[in-house]
């Protein structure tokens, strides 16, 4: 057989050369036009149906939402598997199709049958289709970094959400652009914190992907008259070490009717004394800072109360942009080359004697320090008065070491939510 093939090829050289050229050209064309995935998507063709049924227990969600939807989706053409999951206030139904099914054809069929199932669902439910992409299609991450110092976080977020996001979604084969923020994960609070509360005080609920690969929901979406310290609050300030935040519900408050800022010349001891005295009186203070020369105050509330406080306190008017510059660390104090330390101290603490420059925020409970003093000396001085110190400008930030009982709690919590240590290992502490 092989001998006859060789003999035929020698006798038909032209045909052999022509076939060789054709196969070579076909190979070059295939190499240039065959789509290749950097992360090949080997998952099934699937359509996700998410239904919100606020305030209902998982069993009710299962009986009234998940079961009717799942049984309806069994009749969808091309569907090979239907899976339903019920959570507190939420239902997820996954419809899996044959491998050769076009995704958008599958979505249109599911939507058609979903419209038929709407009349079987209770009032007050909201049903939506999931994104037309899977998790393995997440190919590229980027971060917006303002190296000029001219934009705050809100402006960077607006640039992402209202410009870059839509430009990127217009690119071929881009299904979704997800924006991940950092305020809750980092637990950041501005100058209003002692009077209005921290970020975690405004977190009502979260949705979290844990290290077990589960999507869990904690808390709720409305205010409740029950005080509780649930896991949704623990996620604030965890720096992504416990799980991935996919959704956060926050409490919002109305904007004050009147806002005015004052600058009062006085020394540090007098400023701390005045703040301690004013804290016992009905003065509408919402921010207080001392920059080494003068005490800066922000008054917020009704027009009458603010006017009365201004008349009583005196001082000179201060541009309200001072508080934004303080929050975004754009004041001249932060431009010094020394390392930046964040000192968290008990309320009404006396001045702490450390070499370097200090700027007081939160009425003295938070103090920024620019100093070249060794870390051990700074932390010892702060710990003696019941506080802790964080080296703020290191990457990542160097947090104050934990005592053994607290470290044990951190480890146990990390072990329960992320037993494999997938999420930001060592970000907060090397032992966690």
N, C-alpha and C positions, 0 to 999 in steps of 0.2 A: 504493500500500500504506500509506504513512504517512498519507495523507489519510483513508483509510477507518478507520485505527486512531484517529485524532483524532476523527473523526465518531462512531465507536462509543463512545469514552470520554465525549464530551459527552452522548450520549444515555443513558449508564449511570453517572451520577455516583456513585450510592450504592455500586455494586459497586467502582468505582475507589477510593473512599475506604476501603471495607472492606478491600480488598487492600493499600492503603497502610498502614493501621493494623496489619494482620497481619504485613507484612514488617518494619515498624518494631519491633514487639514481638519478632519472631524475631531481629532483629539485636541488640536489647538483651540478650535471653536468651543468645545465642551469645557476646556480649562478656563476660558475667559468668561463663559456665560452660565456655568453651573453655580447656583447660589450656595454659599458655604456659611455655616453658623459658627461663630467663635465659641458659643456654648450651645451645642445642638439640643433642640427641644424634642425630647423623646417621650414626652407625656401624651396622654390620650387627648383626642379632640373632645373638649368638655365645655359645657355652659353652666355657669353658677347662677342660681336664683337666690337672692337674699331678701328676706321678708322681715320687717320690724313690726313687732306687736308689743309696744311699750308697756312695762309694768306687769307682764304676765309670766307665770311660772313655767318652767320647761315642759311640764306635763300638759298644760293647757296649750302651749305653743305646738307641741307634738300632735295633739288631737285635732286642733282646729285649723292649723296652718300646714305643718310639715306633711302630715298624712294625706290630706286632700291634694296637695301639690305633687307629692311623690307618685301617687296613684294615677294622676292625670298625665304626668310625664312618661309613664310606662308605655303610653300609646304613641309617643312621638316617633315618626319614621326614622329608622337608622339608629335609634337609641339601644345600646346593649346593656347598660347598667344605670340604675338610678339610686343615689344614696341621699339620705336625709339626716340632718343633725339639728337638734333642738337645744337652745340655750335660754337663759333668762331674757325674755324680751326679743329674741331673735331666732330665725329659722334659716338654715342653709340647705339647699337641695342641689346636688351635683348630678348633671345629666351627661353621661359618657357615651360617645358615639364610636362607630367603626373607624378604623385608622384612615381610610380613604375618603372620609366625609369632609366636605368643605366647611370651615369654621363658620363663615357668615351665613351659609345655607342652614347650618344647624341652629344658629342664633335666631334666624327668622322663623324656623319651625317651632322652637321653644316659645318664642314670643306669641306665635299664633295660638298655641295650646294654653299659654298662660292667660291670654284674654278670655278663653273659655272657662278657665278655673276661677276667675275673679269672683263670680257670683256665688261660689261655694265658700268664700273666705269671709270672716267676720268683718264688721265695720271697724275702721281705725287702723287697719294694717297698711303698710307701704311696701310694695314689691318692686324690686329693681333687678336688672341683669348685671352680673359681674363683668369685669373688664375682659376684652377680647385678647388677652395675653396671659401667660402663666408666669410663675415666679422665676423659672429658668430663663426667661427672656430678658431678665434684668441684666443688661450688658455693661452699662456705663454709669459711673457716678462722678459728680463734680461738686465743687463748693464755691460759693461766691465769697471772696475775701477782698475787703476794701483796704488796700495798703496805703491809700492816701489819707485815711482817717476823716473823710468828709461825709460819710454816710453811716447812719445808725442801722440797727438790725431791722427796724420797720421799713426803712427805705430799701434795704437789700431784699427783704421779703417781697415788697411790692414790685421790685424789678424782676424778680424771679416769677411771681405769679401772674403778672400782667404783661410781660414782654417775652422773656426767654422761654417760658413754658409753651406759649402759643407758637413761637418760632420753631421750637424743636418738634412739636407735635405735627407740624406741617411737613416734616421730612418723610421721605418714603420709608415705609415699614415700621415707623414709630407708632406704637399703639397707645402708650401712656407715658406721661412725665410726672412722677410723684415727688412732691416737695416735702422734705423732712425738716422740721424746725428743731430748736434746741432749748427754748426757754424753760419748758417743763422738765425735760431730761436733765438740764443743768441746775435747776432750782434757782434761777436768777431772780432777784427782787431789787427794785429800785429804791430811791430815797423814801418812798411812802411806806415802806415795809413795817416799821414799828407801830404805825397808827392804822394801817389798813390790813395788815396780815401778809404772810408770805405767799408764794405761788401755790404751795400745797394746800393752803387754806381755801383756795378758789377752785381746786380740782374736785369736781363732783363724781366723775367716773372716767374709766379708761378701758380701752380694748388693747390687749397685750398678747403678742406671740411669745410663748415661753420656749425654753430650751428643749421641751418635750415635743415641739412642733404643734402645740395646741393654741387655738385662738380663744382667749378667755376674756370675759367681761367682768369688771369690778365697779361697784358704785352704781350711779344712775345718771340721769340727764336733767333732773329737776331738783330744786332745793327741798330738803326734808328736815323736819324738826327733831331728828335723832342724831345725837353726836356719836361719831364713831371714827376709829382710826383704821381704815381698811387699806387694802393693798394699793388702791389707786393713789393714795397719798404717799405711800412708800416709793412709788415710781418717780415722784418729783425729787430731783436732785440725785438720782441713781446713776446718771451718766450712761444710761443704756446697758448697765451691767446685769440687770435682772430680766430683761426682755426687750422686745421691739414694740414701741408704742405705735399703734396704727390709728388710734382715735382718742381724743381727749375732750371731755365735756367740762367747761369752765363756767363758774358763776361770774356774772357781770353786774356792775353797779352804775347808777346814773352819774353823769358828770356833774361836779359841783357847780352851783349857780355863780359863785364868785371865787376868784383866785387872785391872790396878791402876794408878792414876795418882798421881804425886807432885809436890809443889811444893817447890823448893829455893831459898832466898834467896841470891843472889849477883849480882855485876855482870856486864856483858856480856863483858868480856875473860875472866873466869874461866869463864863459861858456855861460850864457844867453845873454850877450852882443855880443859875437862872433856869436852865432846862429842868432840873430836878424840882424847882418850885412851881414852874408853869405846868408841869405834868400833873400836879394836884388840883389844877384850876380848869374851868371850862373855856379854854382857849383853843380855837379850831386849828391847831398846828397839824400839818400833814407832811412836813419835811423839816429837818434841822441839820445844819452842817457847819463846821468850823474849819477855816482854812489856815489858821495860824495868826490871823490878823483881825478877823471879824466873824461874828455869828450870822449865819444866813438862815432865814426862816421862810417857810411857805405857809400861808393861811388859806384855808378853803372851807366853804360852807355857804350859808345864807348871806345875803348882802349886809344885813344888819349886824350879824355876829362878826363878820370879817372887818367891817368898818369900825366896830367898837374895839376889836383887838388891835387894829392898826393905831388907833388914837391912844390906846393905853401903852403899847410897846414903844412907839416912836420909831426912830431909825430913818433910813432913807430907802427909796424904792430900789428894787433889784430886778433886773431883766429875768423873766421866767425861763429863758433858755439856759440859765445857769444849771438848772436841775437836769436838763437833758444832757448837757456837757458833762455833768458829774456822773450820771448813769452810764454814759457811753465812754467815760474816761478820756475826755478831750480837754480837760483843764490843764493848765500849765504844770500843775503838780505832777501829773503822770508822765511828763516828758523827761524827767530826770533820769539819768542812766543807771542809777542804782536798782537792785532787785526790788520788786513790788511785793509787799506782804499784806495780806488781809487778816486783821486781828478782830476776832469776835469776842466781845467781853460782856460781862453782866451789866445790866442797866444801872446807870448812875455810878459806874466805876470811876475811881480817881484817875488823874493823869498817870500814864505809865511811862517811866523813865527809860528810854532807849535812844541810843544815838541815831541820828537821821531825822528826816522831816516826816510829820504826821498830818493827816487830814481826817477829821472826824465826820462820820455820817451816821444816820439812824439815831440822832440825838446823843451820840457817843458810844452806842452799842457796837458799831462797826467802825474800825479805824484803819485807814490805809497808811502803810509805813514804807518809806523809801530809805533803805539802809543796807550797808555792807556787813553788818554784824553777822557772825556765824548763826546758822539756823538753830542750833541747840540752845544758845543763849536767849534768842528771841522766844522760843517755845517755853523755856523754863520760866522766863519773866511773865509770860502770859498765863501759863498754867497756875502760877502762884495765886492769881486773883480769880481763878475759875474760868478762864477762857481758853481759846485755841487759836492757832496761827496756821495760815495756809500760804505757801509760796506761790503767788498767783500767776506769775509770768512764766513759770516753767511749763514744759510740754511733755507729759500732761502735768497738771497742777499737783504740787506736793502737799498732800493733806496732813493735818496734825495726826500723829500716831494714836491709835485707839488703845484704850485699856483692855485687858484680857476679856472681861465679860461682854463688852460691846463688840469686840472682834469676833467672839464666839457667835453672837446673834447674827452678825453679818454673814459669817460662813454658813450658818444653818439656813438662812434665807436664800442665799445664793445656791445652796445645794438643792433646795426644794424647787426652785424655778429654773435653774440652769445647771443641772448635775454634770454636764459634760464640759462646762466652762467655755461655752461658745462665745458669749457676749462680752466683749471688752475685758478680757481677763487682765487683772492687775491695774485697771484704769483708776480705781479708787485707792486700793491698797494692794500691795504685792501679795499678801496672804489670801486675797479673795479673788 
